[in-house]
Amino acid sequence: MESGDLRIFQCVAQEGNLTRAAAKLGYVQSNVTARIRHLESEVGTPLFIRHNRGMTLAPAGEMLLTYADKIIGLLNDASRALQATSTPSGPLQIGSIQTAAAVRLPRLLAKYYSQYPDVSLALATGHSQMLIDQVVGYELEGAFIGCSCDHSDIKSVDVFDEELFIVSSPALSEHELTRKPILVYSMGCSYRKILEDWMLLSGVHRPVIMEFGTLEAIISGVASGMGISLLPEIVIQQQIQSGMLHKHTLPEGMNRMMTRFITRKDAFVSSALGAFIAMLPQGCDMIASGESLVDNSSGRTLLHGK
């Protein structure tokens, strides 16, 4: 079983379509088809279920994908380690929940880029569970999430302590809030979980849920009176001051959320990632608690989480 075949298998599994996978990999489709068939022959069982909409993983494929993600992640990690320099440079892939990306990160990223212009930083956004999965799967080197994470392969540091409010259009009164749909991201969003818990506490067991893909869409929907949502105060300050939105307090114990930065415990930490962590409000704690080992000859840092 070769790593090249595993990379092709992983891409087909992610895309669910041979044509899209071939285009993404830069291969002709016949080559991708042949490599998948060769891999299935090698393991002795079908890895995909073929249908007219594309391909979905068979049970054996689901199992193999778990190992393929780890193997490819480790190979990419090794490549970064071998190419590392003491001066921050090269690619750095970071993830973030949308609220932090919209408000907290622009200034931090601008400061980072001004100091380390040779780093090619890419920022992906998503909900917390998706970001955790991507860090675990070596797709991201680190991510800002809006929940605690007890995954055995993950270490985290507290970064931003946010105060949360239910937000509505100014026309809604307090007693009307629970009658409105809740405007949220997809499943896995930490804000959604808190808002659903609050609705349950208020006696609403099955609230009407409307899912949106962006923060801007949620804010616009709330302002129009479509429904209510839950957001950190820092995100909605301007809309509150302008009278576009109205905020409502949550019960004690539900009204705060800690944004955390996570990395894999066993992952190679490049000079680019190390410099980024050092810029975080509690970044030095993350490095210190990781028992960092520095190879002065290469500038490499490897964090072994406790």
C-alpha positions as CSV (number, residue, x, y, z in Angstrom):
1,M,0.0,0.0,0.0
2,E,1.7,3.2,-1.2
3,S,1.3,6.7,0.1
4,G,0.5,7.9,-3.4
5,D,-2.5,5.6,-3.6
6,L,-3.6,6.6,-0.1
7,R,-3.6,10.3,-1.2
8,I,-5.7,9.5,-4.2
9,F,-8.1,7.5,-2.1
10,Q,-8.3,10.3,0.5
11,C,-9.1,12.8,-2.2
12,V,-11.8,10.7,-3.8
13,A,-13.3,10.1,-0.4
14,Q,-13.4,13.8,0.3
15,E,-14.8,14.8,-3.1
16,G,-17.2,11.8,-3.6
17,N,-16.6,12.0,-7.3
18,L,-13.8,10.7,-9.5
19,T,-13.9,13.7,-12.0
20,R,-13.6,16.3,-9.2
21,A,-10.9,14.3,-7.4
22,A,-8.9,14.0,-10.7
23,A,-9.2,17.7,-11.3
24,K,-8.1,18.5,-7.8
25,L,-5.1,16.2,-8.0
26,G,-4.1,17.2,-11.5
27,Y,-4.5,13.7,-12.8
28,V,-6.5,12.2,-15.7
29,Q,-9.6,10.4,-14.5
30,S,-8.6,7.1,-15.9
31,N,-5.4,7.2,-13.8
32,V,-7.4,7.9,-10.6
33,T,-9.9,5.1,-11.5
34,A,-7.1,2.6,-12.0
35,R,-5.3,3.5,-8.8
36,I,-8.5,3.1,-6.8
37,R,-9.2,-0.3,-8.4
38,H,-5.6,-1.3,-7.7
39,L,-6.0,-0.3,-4.0
40,E,-9.3,-2.2,-3.7
41,S,-7.6,-5.3,-5.3
42,E,-4.7,-4.9,-2.8
43,V,-6.9,-4.8,0.3
44,G,-9.3,-7.4,-1.1
45,T,-12.6,-5.5,-0.6
46,P,-14.5,-2.7,-2.2
47,L,-13.7,0.7,-0.7
48,F,-16.5,2.7,-2.3
49,I,-20.2,2.2,-3.2
50,R,-20.7,3.5,-6.8
51,H,-24.0,5.2,-7.6
52,N,-25.3,7.7,-10.2
53,R,-24.5,10.7,-8.0
54,G,-20.9,9.7,-7.5
55,M,-19.2,7.5,-4.8
56,T,-19.6,7.1,-1.1
57,L,-17.4,5.1,1.3
58,A,-18.1,1.5,2.0
59,P,-17.6,0.3,5.6
60,A,-14.0,-0.8,4.7
61,G,-13.4,2.6,3.1
62,E,-14.5,4.3,6.2
63,M,-12.0,2.3,8.2
64,L,-9.2,2.9,5.7
65,L,-9.9,6.6,5.6
66,T,-9.2,6.9,9.4
67,Y,-5.8,5.4,8.8
68,A,-5.1,7.3,5.6
69,D,-5.8,10.6,7.3
70,K,-3.3,9.7,10.0
71,I,-0.6,8.4,7.7
72,I,-0.9,11.3,5.2
73,G,-0.9,13.8,8.1
74,L,2.3,12.3,9.6
75,L,4.0,12.3,6.2
76,N,3.0,16.0,5.7
77,D,4.2,16.7,9.2
78,A,7.6,15.0,8.5
79,S,7.9,17.1,5.3
80,R,7.4,20.3,7.3
81,A,9.9,19.2,9.9
82,L,12.6,18.5,7.2
83,Q,12.0,21.8,5.5
84,A,11.9,23.9,8.7
85,T,14.1,26.9,9.2
86,S,14.8,29.0,12.3
87,T,13.2,32.0,10.6
88,P,9.4,31.8,10.3
89,S,8.6,31.1,6.7
90,G,6.6,28.8,4.4
91,P,2.9,27.8,4.7
92,L,0.9,28.0,7.9
93,Q,-2.7,26.7,8.0
94,I,-4.9,28.0,10.8
95,G,-8.6,27.5,11.4
96,S,-11.1,29.6,13.3
97,I,-14.8,29.9,14.2
98,Q,-16.4,32.8,12.2
99,T,-16.9,35.2,15.1
100,A,-13.3,35.1,16.1
101,A,-12.2,35.4,12.5
102,A,-14.4,38.4,11.9
103,V,-13.5,40.4,15.0
104,R,-10.6,39.1,17.0
105,L,-8.2,37.9,14.4
106,P,-7.7,40.7,11.8
107,R,-5.5,42.8,14.0
108,L,-3.6,39.7,15.2
109,L,-3.0,38.4,11.6
110,A,-2.0,41.9,10.4
111,K,0.6,42.1,13.2
112,Y,1.9,38.6,12.5
113,Y,2.2,39.3,8.8
114,S,4.1,42.6,9.3
115,Q,6.7,40.7,11.4
116,Y,6.9,37.6,9.4
117,P,6.2,38.4,5.7
118,D,7.8,35.2,4.5
119,V,5.0,33.1,6.0
120,S,2.1,32.2,3.7
121,L,-0.7,32.1,6.2
122,A,-4.1,30.6,5.2
123,L,-7.2,31.0,7.4
124,A,-10.1,28.5,7.1
125,T,-13.4,29.1,9.0
126,G,-15.9,26.6,10.3
127,H,-17.7,25.4,13.4
128,S,-15.8,24.1,16.4
129,Q,-16.3,20.4,15.9
130,M,-15.2,20.6,12.3
131,L,-12.1,22.5,13.2
132,I,-11.2,20.0,16.0
133,D,-11.6,17.2,13.4
134,Q,-9.3,19.0,11.0
135,V,-6.6,19.6,13.6
136,V,-6.8,15.9,14.7
137,G,-6.6,14.9,11.0
138,Y,-3.5,17.1,10.4
139,E,-5.4,19.3,7.9
140,L,-4.9,22.4,10.1
141,E,-1.8,23.2,12.2
142,G,-4.0,25.0,14.8
143,A,-7.4,26.4,15.3
144,F,-9.5,28.8,17.4
145,I,-12.6,27.0,18.7
146,G,-15.5,28.1,20.9
147,C,-15.7,25.1,23.2
148,S,-13.6,22.9,25.5
149,C,-11.9,19.9,23.9
150,D,-11.1,16.7,25.7
151,H,-9.7,14.8,22.7
152,S,-6.6,12.9,23.8
153,D,-4.5,14.1,20.9
154,I,-5.3,17.8,21.4
155,K,-3.9,20.5,23.7
156,S,-5.4,23.9,24.1
157,V,-4.8,27.3,25.6
158,D,-7.5,29.9,26.6
159,V,-7.3,33.0,24.4
160,F,-10.4,35.2,24.4
161,D,-13.1,35.3,27.2
162,E,-16.3,36.4,25.5
163,E,-19.6,37.6,27.0
164,L,-22.6,36.3,25.1
165,F,-26.0,37.8,24.4
166,I,-29.2,36.8,22.7
167,V,-29.8,39.2,19.9
168,S,-33.0,40.3,18.2
169,S,-34.4,43.1,16.2
170,P,-35.4,46.1,18.4
171,A,-39.0,45.4,17.7
172,L,-39.1,42.2,19.7
173,S,-39.9,42.2,23.4
174,E,-38.4,39.8,25.9
175,H,-41.5,37.5,26.0
176,E,-41.5,37.2,22.2
177,L,-38.0,35.8,22.0
178,T,-38.8,32.1,22.5
179,R,-41.6,32.3,19.8
180,K,-39.1,33.1,17.1
181,P,-36.9,30.8,15.1
182,I,-33.2,30.6,16.1
183,L,-30.7,31.6,13.4
184,V,-27.6,29.5,13.8
185,Y,-24.7,27.7,12.0
186,S,-24.9,24.0,11.3
187,M,-24.6,21.2,13.9
188,G,-21.3,21.4,15.8
189,C,-21.5,25.1,16.5
190,S,-20.9,26.0,20.1
191,Y,-23.2,29.0,20.0
192,R,-26.0,26.9,18.7
193,K,-25.7,24.4,21.5
194,I,-25.9,27.2,24.2
195,L,-28.9,28.8,22.4
196,E,-30.7,25.4,22.2
197,D,-30.1,24.8,25.9
198,W,-31.5,28.3,26.7
199,M,-34.6,27.6,24.7
200,L,-35.0,24.2,26.5
201,L,-34.6,26.0,29.8
202,S,-37.4,28.4,28.7
203,G,-39.7,25.5,28.0
204,V,-39.2,25.3,24.2
205,H,-38.3,21.7,23.4
206,R,-38.2,21.9,19.6
207,P,-37.4,25.4,18.4
208,V,-37.6,26.2,14.8
209,I,-34.0,26.2,13.5
210,M,-32.8,28.1,10.5
211,E,-29.2,27.3,9.4
212,F,-27.0,30.0,7.8
213,G,-23.5,29.7,6.4
214,T,-22.1,33.1,7.4
215,L,-22.0,35.5,10.3
216,E,-23.2,38.3,8.1
217,A,-26.3,36.3,7.0
218,I,-27.2,35.6,10.6
219,I,-26.9,39.2,11.7
220,S,-28.9,40.4,8.7
221,G,-31.6,37.8,9.4
222,V,-31.9,38.8,13.0
223,A,-32.0,42.5,12.1
224,S,-34.9,41.9,9.7
225,G,-36.9,40.3,12.5
226,M,-36.6,36.8,11.0
227,G,-35.5,35.3,14.3
228,I,-33.0,35.5,17.2
229,S,-29.5,34.3,17.6
230,L,-26.6,34.2,20.1
231,L,-23.4,36.1,19.6
232,P,-20.5,37.6,21.6
233,E,-20.9,41.2,22.5
234,I,-17.8,42.3,20.7
235,V,-19.3,41.0,17.4
236,I,-22.5,43.1,17.7
237,Q,-21.3,46.3,19.4
238,Q,-21.7,48.5,16.3
239,Q,-25.1,47.1,15.5
240,I,-26.3,47.6,19.1
241,Q,-25.0,51.2,19.1
242,S,-26.7,52.0,15.8
243,G,-30.0,50.5,16.9
244,M,-29.9,47.8,14.3
245,L,-30.0,45.0,17.0
246,H,-31.1,44.7,20.6
247,K,-29.3,42.4,23.1
248,H,-30.8,40.3,25.9
249,T,-28.9,38.9,28.8
250,L,-28.5,35.2,29.5
251,P,-28.6,33.4,32.9
252,E,-25.4,33.2,34.8
253,G,-23.4,30.2,33.7
254,M,-24.6,30.4,30.1
255,N,-23.4,34.0,29.3
256,R,-19.7,33.4,28.8
257,M,-17.6,31.5,26.3
258,M,-13.9,30.9,26.2
259,T,-12.3,30.9,22.7
260,R,-9.4,28.5,22.8
261,F,-6.5,27.8,20.4
262,I,-5.8,24.1,19.8
263,T,-3.0,22.1,18.3
264,R,-2.1,18.4,18.1
265,K,0.0,17.3,21.1
266,D,2.4,15.3,18.9
267,A,2.6,17.5,15.9
268,F,5.7,19.2,14.7
269,V,5.6,22.9,15.5
270,S,7.3,24.9,12.8
271,S,9.0,28.3,13.5
272,A,6.0,29.9,11.8
273,L,3.5,28.2,14.1
274,G,5.7,28.8,17.2
275,A,5.9,32.5,16.4
276,F,2.1,32.6,15.9
277,I,1.5,30.9,19.3
278,A,3.8,33.3,21.0
279,M,1.6,36.2,19.8
280,L,-1.5,34.9,21.4
281,P,-2.6,36.4,24.8
282,Q,-1.7,33.1,26.6
283,G,0.5,31.7,23.9
284,C,3.6,31.5,26.1
285,D,1.6,29.2,28.5
286,M,0.9,26.9,25.7
287,I,4.5,26.6,24.8
288,A,5.7,26.3,28.4
289,S,3.1,23.6,29.3
290,G,4.2,21.6,26.2
291,E,7.7,20.9,27.5
292,S,9.1,22.4,24.3
293,L,12.3,20.9,22.9
294,V,14.3,23.1,20.6
295,D,16.9,21.9,18.2
296,N,19.1,24.9,17.9
297,S,20.9,23.6,14.8
298,S,17.7,23.6,12.8
299,G,15.3,25.9,14.7
300,R,12.8,23.1,15.0
301,T,10.4,22.9,17.9
302,L,8.4,19.8,18.9
303,L,5.8,20.1,21.6
304,H,5.1,17.0,23.7
305,G,1.8,17.7,25.5
306,K,1.3,16.4,29.0
